[in-house]
Amino acid sequence: MRAHYDFSKMKGKKNPYASRLKRPITIRLDKGTAPCVIRSFR
């Protein structure tokens, strides 16, 4: 790292897009594909 990058003086900022990234989703499952899909999310 370069000497002029002093991260101790920088002020952090929260991500303004974080609320858009974390949204609930709905996945429709058929009886035949449900066990396979659920296993992939565990």
C-alpha positions as CSV (number, residue, x, y, z in Angstrom):
1,M,0.0,0.0,0.0
2,R,1.1,3.5,-0.6
3,A,1.9,5.7,2.3
4,H,-0.6,8.4,1.4
5,Y,-3.6,6.0,1.8
6,D,-4.3,6.5,5.5
7,F,-7.4,4.5,6.2
8,S,-7.5,5.4,9.8
9,K,-8.6,9.0,8.9
10,M,-11.2,7.9,6.3
11,K,-14.8,7.9,7.4
12,G,-16.8,4.8,6.5
13,K,-20.1,5.1,4.7
14,K,-22.9,2.6,4.6
15,N,-23.9,1.0,1.3
16,P,-26.9,2.9,0.0
17,Y,-27.9,0.0,-2.2
18,A,-27.9,-2.6,0.6
19,S,-31.7,-2.4,1.0
20,R,-32.2,-3.2,-2.7
21,L,-29.9,-6.2,-2.5
22,K,-31.7,-8.0,0.4
23,R,-35.2,-8.7,-0.8
24,P,-37.3,-11.8,-0.2
25,I,-37.9,-14.0,-3.2
26,T,-40.5,-16.6,-4.0
27,I,-39.6,-19.9,-5.7
28,R,-42.5,-22.0,-6.9
29,L,-41.8,-25.7,-6.5
30,D,-43.3,-28.7,-8.2
31,K,-43.7,-31.9,-6.4
32,G,-41.1,-33.6,-8.6
33,T,-38.4,-30.9,-8.4
34,A,-38.9,-29.7,-4.8
35,P,-36.5,-32.1,-3.0
36,C,-33.7,-31.4,-5.5
37,V,-34.1,-27.6,-5.2
38,I,-34.4,-27.6,-1.4
39,R,-31.2,-29.7,-1.1
40,S,-29.3,-27.1,-3.2
41,F,-30.2,-24.3,-0.8
42,R,-29.0,-26.1,2.3
